[in-house]
């Protein structure tokens, strides 16, 4: 079985303007999706992230460490959360991603982990 990263993308602006009832609906749907993933045995780990504004970038070059406040990428959309799953193949991972996308009402990117 291959492990896949399913990453949820969105903007801080969209989250800030979301109605509380819509947010609660989304939380419920994601919880139900998590329960289904766990019951199937595909669940490895998942987590939601704070706003990209809370990020710190660390660069270490030749013994010098530089930290910068804010996200690494200067984009409108950032990763808001993720799942790590195990799936038989890419098609199975894409099927899970479709369910995850419906649950969180946003786009989900699928990427396999490198084999060790």
C-alpha positions as CSV (number, residue, x, y, z in Angstrom):
1,X,0.0,0.0,0.0
2,X,1.2,3.5,-0.8
3,X,0.8,6.5,1.4
4,X,-0.7,9.6,0.0
5,X,-0.9,13.2,1.2
6,X,-4.3,14.7,0.6
7,X,-3.9,18.5,1.2
8,X,-6.8,20.9,1.5
9,X,-6.3,24.3,-0.1
10,X,-8.1,27.6,0.6
11,X,-7.6,31.2,1.5
12,X,-7.6,32.9,4.9
13,X,-10.1,35.4,3.4
14,X,-12.6,32.7,2.5
15,X,-12.3,31.2,6.0
16,X,-12.8,34.6,7.7
17,X,-15.9,35.3,5.7
18,X,-17.5,31.9,6.1
19,X,-20.8,32.0,8.1
20,X,-20.6,30.1,11.4
21,X,-23.3,27.7,10.4
22,X,-21.4,26.8,7.2
23,X,-18.3,26.3,9.3
24,X,-20.1,24.0,11.6
25,X,-21.6,22.0,8.7
26,X,-18.1,21.6,7.2
27,X,-16.7,20.5,10.5
28,X,-19.4,17.8,10.8
29,X,-18.8,16.6,7.3
30,X,-15.1,16.3,7.8
31,X,-15.6,14.5,11.1
32,X,-17.9,12.0,9.3
33,X,-15.2,11.6,6.5
34,X,-12.5,11.0,9.1
35,X,-14.7,8.3,10.8
36,X,-15.1,6.6,7.4
37,X,-11.4,6.8,6.6
38,X,-10.6,5.3,10.1
39,X,-13.1,2.5,9.7
40,X,-11.7,1.6,6.3
41,X,-8.2,1.2,7.6
42,X,-6.9,3.9,5.2
43,X,-6.4,6.5,7.9
44,X,-2.8,7.3,8.9
45,X,-2.9,10.8,10.3
46,X,-4.7,14.1,9.7
47,X,-4.7,17.7,10.9
48,X,-6.0,21.2,10.4
49,X,-3.6,24.1,10.3
50,X,-3.8,27.6,11.7
51,X,-3.8,30.5,9.3
52,X,-0.8,30.9,7.0
53,X,-0.2,34.2,8.8
54,X,1.1,32.1,11.8
55,X,3.8,30.4,9.7
56,X,7.5,31.0,10.1
57,X,10.0,30.1,7.4
58,X,13.5,28.8,8.6
59,X,16.5,28.8,6.2
60,X,19.7,27.3,7.3
61,X,22.7,27.9,5.0
62,X,26.4,27.4,5.9
63,X,25.6,27.4,9.6
64,X,23.6,30.7,9.4
65,X,19.9,30.4,10.4
66,X,17.5,33.0,9.2
67,X,13.8,33.0,10.2
68,X,11.1,35.0,8.4
69,X,7.5,35.6,9.6
70,X,4.8,34.5,7.3
71,X,4.3,31.7,4.8
72,X,7.0,30.6,2.4
73,X,4.9,31.1,-0.7
74,X,3.3,34.5,-1.3
75,X,0.0,33.3,-2.6
76,X,-3.6,33.8,-1.8
77,X,-4.3,30.2,-1.2
78,X,-2.4,28.0,1.3
79,X,-2.7,24.5,2.8
80,X,-5.3,24.6,5.5
81,X,-5.2,21.0,6.5
82,X,-4.3,17.5,5.3
83,X,-4.8,13.8,5.6
84,X,-2.2,11.1,5.2
85,X,-3.8,7.9,4.0
86,X,-2.8,4.5,2.7
87,X,-4.4,3.3,-0.5
88,X,-4.0,0.5,-3.0
89,X,-3.3,2.8,-5.9
90,X,-3.7,6.4,-7.2
91,X,-7.3,5.7,-8.3
92,X,-8.2,4.7,-4.7
93,X,-6.5,7.8,-3.3
94,X,-8.4,10.0,-5.8
95,X,-11.6,8.4,-4.7
96,X,-10.8,9.3,-1.1
97,X,-9.8,12.8,-2.2
98,X,-13.2,13.3,-3.9
99,X,-14.9,12.4,-0.6
100,X,-12.6,14.7,1.3
101,X,-13.2,17.5,-1.1
102,X,-16.9,17.2,-0.7
103,X,-16.6,17.1,3.1
104,X,-14.4,20.2,3.4
105,X,-16.0,21.9,0.5
106,X,-12.7,22.8,-1.1
107,X,-10.0,21.5,-3.4
108,X,-7.8,18.6,-2.3
109,X,-4.4,17.9,-3.9
110,X,-3.2,14.3,-4.0
111,X,0.5,13.4,-3.9
112,X,2.1,10.1,-3.2
113,X,4.9,9.8,-0.7
114,X,8.3,8.6,-2.1
115,X,9.2,5.0,-1.4
116,X,11.9,4.3,1.0
